Amino acid sequence: MILGKKPEIERFLSRPDPAIRAALIYGRDLGVVRERGQQLAAKIANDPNDPFDVAQLTDGDLDGDASRLEGELAAQSLMGGRRLVRLRFATEKAGLDKLTAEALTRHAAGELNPEAFLLVEAGALGRDSALRKAAEKATGAAAIPCYEDEPGDVARQVREALAKENLSLSSEALQIFVARMPKERGVARQEIERLALFLGPGSGVVATPSDLESFLGVEPEASLSDAAVDAFGGRIGEAQAGFRRAAQEGEGGPAAVRAMGTHLGRLRRALTLTKSGAGSQEAAKAAGVFWKQEREFLRQARCWTLEELDRIQPEILSADRLCKTAGSPDQIIAERLALAVAGRARRLGL
């Protein structure tokens, strides 16, 4: 059956129907897919990471072993709880799509272990997908499509997340921030967390549009953009030369720091999308990478990780604040930041 309306989806995720043995959660917004999958998994299994009661599979596991999925669905729980078989399905192979559809149909009909639950998380499945058709048709299965959040949904997420940190935005600032937010929910949540860190968790700030100017920034000129790419690529000499050239063109230290923050944001978005199953080139384009810089960007994306970006993010925010201090040597601050970023890049093998 299809669960297409938001209220019925939320009801099912919070209190799954015992008669449903399988669920297919799919859509273009992989952030929403993963979030809903995690919410449902937490309702099915006491511990979604328990290796005894939970089997974590990918389509790669099925590619080399056609009977793997049905075998996991037929297996009994080793600890006496309800068994969860969680499949992250990112392939476009018609054979695996059909194989998974057949397993879902059999399991939804109760032919395998009726106490097990099959959770499939997939990307944007077309109408011709056998897996999608099987989930929509079976009475013992639920098909849950995921669409991109509407502006009102994004605004609500921003308000709720900031409220937890005792922060908020004025109505005009909220409108500006929502308009600049990426559409992929996982990346959007990271941007909200970054904003909270920028404003100061627990500070009680009600940010206005002017407060967001330095955070959102503007697209830097070519010299700054190229210099930021060089810094994250481990080329400190070229990065410093680019920043000094930009300074001669009238772009100071704050703009240089923003350029590095912008490049970090693109790397973060691309890595997040890749982790969710997107191709590397597709992720780079979604992150707004100029085609002439795509080759270098992909080289960097192979070395940088989300954890390493999280380590460098506070240094960028700190440099941004220091550059705005009256009388601060903002150009030196920006070049020191570039040195730190390039040094980290070299340690990563760039």
JOGIVEN-V661908 format. One record per pair of residues at least 24 apart in sequence whose C-alpha atoms are under 10 Angstrom apart, sorted by the first residue. I is the first residue (numbers start at 0). J is the second residue. Records with the same first field share a line. If there is no record, write none. Layout:
I = J / J
This chain:
0 = 132 / 133 / 134 / 135 / 136 / 137 / 138 / 139 / 140 / 141 / 142 / 143
1 = 131 / 132 / 134 / 135 / 136 / 137 / 138 / 140 / 141 / 142 / 143 / 144
2 = 135 / 141 / 142 / 143 / 144
3 = 141 / 142 / 143 / 144 / 145 / 146
4 = 143 / 144
5 = 143 / 144 / 145
7 = 143
8 = 35 / 141 / 142 / 143 / 144 / 145
9 = 35 / 38 / 39
11 = 39 / 141 / 143
12 = 36 / 37 / 38 / 39 / 40 / 41 / 42 / 43
13 = 38 / 39 / 41 / 42
14 = 39 / 42 / 43
15 = 39 / 42 / 43 / 141
16 = 139 / 140 / 141
17 = 43 / 114 / 116 / 139
18 = 107 / 113 / 138 / 139 / 140
19 = 107 / 108 / 113 / 116 / 117 / 137 / 138 / 139 / 140 / 141
20 = 83 / 103 / 106 / 107 / 108 / 109 / 112 / 113 / 114 / 115 / 116 / 117 / 118 / 138 / 139 / 140 / 141
21 = 83 / 84 / 85 / 103 / 104 / 106 / 107 / 108 / 115 / 116 / 117 / 118 / 119 / 134 / 137 / 138 / 139 / 140 / 141 / 142
22 = 85 / 103 / 107 / 116 / 117 / 118 / 119 / 120 / 134 / 135 / 139 / 140 / 141 / 142 / 143
23 = 86 / 88 / 103 / 117 / 118 / 119 / 120 / 121 / 130 / 131 / 133 / 134 / 135 / 140 / 141 / 142 / 143 / 144
24 = 87 / 118 / 119 / 120 / 121 / 122 / 123 / 131 / 134 / 141 / 142 / 143 / 144 / 145
25 = 88 / 119 / 120 / 121 / 122 / 123 / 124 / 131 / 142 / 143 / 144 / 145 / 146
26 = 120 / 121 / 122 / 123 / 124 / 125 / 143 / 144 / 145 / 146 / 147
27 = 121 / 122 / 123 / 124 / 144 / 145 / 146 / 147 / 183
28 = 121 / 122 / 123 / 144 / 145 / 146 / 147 / 148 / 182 / 183 / 184 / 185 / 272 / 275
29 = 120 / 121 / 122 / 123 / 145 / 146 / 147 / 183 / 184 / 185 / 271 / 272 / 274 / 275 / 276 / 277
30 = 145 / 147 / 182 / 183 / 184 / 185 / 186 / 187 / 188 / 271 / 272 / 275
31 = 144 / 145 / 146 / 147 / 148 / 183 / 184 / 185
32 = 119 / 120 / 121 / 122 / 143 / 144 / 145 / 146 / 184 / 185 / 275
33 = 87 / 120 / 121 / 184 / 185 / 275
34 = 184 / 185
35 = 120 / 143 / 145
36 = 85 / 87 / 118 / 119 / 120 / 121
37 = 118 / 120
39 = 118
40 = 83 / 84 / 85 / 116 / 117 / 118
43 = 80 / 81 / 82 / 83 / 115 / 116 / 117 / 118
44 = 80 / 81 / 82 / 83 / 84 / 116
45 = 80 / 81 / 82 / 83
46 = 83
47 = 82 / 83 / 84 / 85
48 = 83
49 = 78 / 82 / 83
50 = 77 / 83
51 = 75 / 76 / 77 / 78 / 79 / 80 / 82 / 83
52 = 76 / 77 / 78 / 79 / 80 / 81 / 82 / 83 / 84 / 115
53 = 77 / 80 / 81 / 82 / 83 / 84 / 85 / 115 / 116
54 = 82 / 83 / 84 / 85 / 86 / 117
55 = 83 / 84 / 85 / 86 / 87 / 118
56 = 84 / 85 / 86 / 87 / 88 / 119
57 = 85 / 86 / 87 / 88 / 89 / 90 / 119 / 120
58 = 86 / 87 / 88 / 89 / 90 / 91 / 92 / 95 / 96 / 99 / 121
59 = 87 / 88 / 89 / 90 / 95
60 = 86
61 = 86 / 88 / 95 / 98 / 99
62 = 90 / 92 / 94 / 95 / 98
65 = 94 / 95 / 98 / 99
66 = 98 / 102
68 = 98 / 99 / 102 / 103 / 117
69 = 98 / 99 / 101 / 102 / 103 / 105 / 106 / 111 / 112
70 = 102 / 111 / 112
71 = 111 / 112 / 115 / 117
72 = 102 / 103 / 105 / 106 / 110 / 111 / 112 / 113 / 114 / 115 / 116 / 117
73 = 106 / 110 / 111 / 112 / 113 / 114 / 115
74 = 111 / 112 / 114 / 115
75 = 111 / 112 / 113 / 114 / 115
76 = 112 / 114 / 115
80 = 114 / 115
81 = 113 / 114 / 115 / 116
82 = 112 / 113 / 114 / 115 / 116 / 117
83 = 114 / 115 / 116 / 117 / 118
84 = 115 / 116 / 117 / 118 / 119
85 = 116 / 117 / 118 / 119 / 120
86 = 117 / 118 / 119 / 120 / 121
87 = 118 / 119 / 120 / 121 / 122 / 275 / 276
88 = 119 / 120 / 121 / 122 / 276
89 = 120 / 121 / 122 / 123 / 124 / 275 / 276 / 277
90 = 121 / 122 / 276
91 = 122 / 124 / 128
93 = 127 / 128 / 129 / 130
94 = 129
95 = 129 / 130
96 = 124 / 128 / 129 / 130 / 131
97 = 128 / 129 / 130 / 131 / 133
98 = 129 / 130
99 = 129 / 130 / 131 / 133
100 = 128 / 129 / 130 / 131 / 132 / 133 / 134
101 = 129 / 130 / 133
102 = 130 / 133
103 = 130 / 133 / 134 / 137 / 139 / 140
104 = 130 / 132 / 133 / 134 / 136 / 137 / 138 / 139 / 140
105 = 133 / 137 / 139
106 = 137 / 139 / 140
107 = 133 / 134 / 137 / 138 / 139 / 140 / 141
108 = 137 / 138 / 139 / 140
109 = 139
116 = 140
121 = 145 / 275 / 276
122 = 275 / 276 / 277
146 = 183
147 = 182 / 183 / 184
148 = 182 / 183 / 184
149 = 182
150 = 174 / 177 / 178 / 180 / 182
151 = 177
152 = 177
153 = 177 / 178 / 180 / 181 / 182 / 184 / 187 / 188
154 = 178 / 180
156 = 184 / 187 / 188 / 191
157 = 187 / 188 / 190 / 191 / 192 / 194 / 195
158 = 191
160 = 188 / 191 / 192 / 195
161 = 191 / 192 / 194 / 195 / 198 / 200 / 201 / 203 / 204 / 205
162 = 195 / 200 / 201 / 203
163 = 195 / 200 / 201
164 = 192 / 195 / 196 / 198 / 199 / 200 / 201 / 202 / 203 / 204
165 = 195 / 199 / 200 / 201 / 202 / 203 / 204 / 205
166 = 194 / 195 / 198 / 199 / 200 / 201 / 202 / 203 / 204 / 205 / 206
167 = 195 / 198 / 203 / 204 / 205 / 206 / 207
168 = 204 / 205 / 206 / 207 / 208 / 210 / 211
169 = 204 / 205 / 206 / 207 / 208
170 = 205 / 206 / 207 / 208
171 = 206 / 207 / 208
172 = 205 / 206 / 207 / 208 / 209 / 210 / 211 / 212
173 = 206 / 207 / 208 / 211
174 = 208
175 = 207 / 208 / 211 / 212 / 215
176 = 208 / 211 / 214 / 215
179 = 215
180 = 215
181 = 268 / 285 / 286
182 = 285
183 = 268 / 271 / 272 / 285
185 = 268 / 271 / 272 / 275
186 = 264 / 267 / 268 / 269 / 270 / 271 / 272
187 = 268
189 = 264 / 267 / 268 / 271
190 = 264 / 267 / 268
193 = 264 / 309 / 312 / 313 / 316
196 = 312 / 313 / 316
197 = 313 / 316 / 317 / 319 / 320
213 = 253 / 254 / 257 / 319 / 320 / 323
214 = 257 / 260 / 261 / 316 / 319
215 = 257 / 260 / 261
216 = 253 / 254 / 256 / 257 / 258 / 260 / 261
217 = 254 / 257 / 258 / 261
218 = 254 / 257 / 258 / 261
219 = 245 / 250 / 254 / 255 / 257 / 258 / 259 / 261
220 = 245 / 248 / 250 / 254 / 255 / 258
221 = 245 / 258
222 = 246 / 248 / 250 / 255 / 258
223 = 250 / 251 / 254 / 255 / 256 / 257 / 258 / 259
224 = 254 / 255 / 257 / 258 / 259 / 261 / 262
225 = 258 / 259 / 262 / 292
226 = 255 / 258 / 259 / 337
227 = 255 / 256 / 257 / 258 / 259 / 260 / 261 / 262 / 263 / 337 / 340 / 341
228 = 258 / 259 / 262 / 263 / 292 / 295 / 296 / 299 / 341
229 = 259 / 295 / 337 / 340 / 341 / 344
230 = 259 / 262 / 334 / 336 / 337 / 338 / 339 / 340 / 341 / 342 / 343 / 344 / 345
231 = 259 / 262 / 263 / 266 / 295 / 296 / 299 / 300 / 303 / 337 / 338 / 339 / 340 / 341 / 342 / 343 / 344 / 345 / 349
232 = 295 / 296 / 298 / 299 / 300 / 302 / 303 / 340 / 341 / 342 / 343 / 344 / 345 / 347 / 348 / 349
233 = 299 / 337 / 338 / 339 / 340 / 341 / 342 / 343 / 344 / 345 / 346 / 347 / 348 / 349
234 = 337 / 338 / 340 / 341 / 342 / 344 / 345 / 349
235 = 334 / 337 / 338 / 339 / 340 / 341 / 342 / 344 / 345
236 = 337 / 338 / 341
238 = 334 / 337 / 338 / 341
239 = 333 / 334 / 335 / 337 / 338
240 = 334
242 = 330 / 333 / 334 / 337
243 = 330 / 334
246 = 330
250 = 330
251 = 322 / 329 / 330 / 333
252 = 318 / 319 / 321 / 322 / 323 / 327 / 328 / 329 / 330 / 331 / 332 / 333 / 334
253 = 318 / 319 / 320 / 321 / 322 / 323 / 329 / 330 / 332 / 333
254 = 319 / 322 / 329 / 330 / 333
255 = 319 / 322 / 329 / 330 / 332 / 333 / 334 / 336 / 337
256 = 314 / 315 / 316 / 317 / 318 / 319 / 320 / 322 / 329 / 330 / 332 / 333 / 334 / 336 / 337
257 = 315 / 316 / 318 / 319 / 333
259 = 312 / 315 / 333 / 336 / 337 / 340
260 = 311 / 312 / 314 / 315 / 316 / 319
262 = 286 / 287 / 288 / 296
263 = 303 / 305 / 308 / 309 / 311 / 312 / 315
264 = 308 / 312
265 = 296 / 300
266 = 296 / 297 / 299 / 300 / 303 / 304 / 305 / 308
267 = 300 / 303 / 304 / 305 / 306 / 307 / 308 / 309
268 = 305
269 = 296 / 297 / 300 / 305
270 = 297 / 300 / 301 / 303 / 304 / 305
271 = 304 / 305
273 = 300
274 = 305
298 = 349
299 = 344 / 347 / 348 / 349
301 = 347 / 348 / 349
302 = 344 / 345 / 346 / 347 / 348 / 349
303 = 343 / 344 / 347 / 348 / 349
304 = 347
307 = 343 / 344 / 347
308 = 340 / 343
310 = 343
311 = 336 / 339 / 340 / 343
314 = 339 / 340
315 = 339 / 340
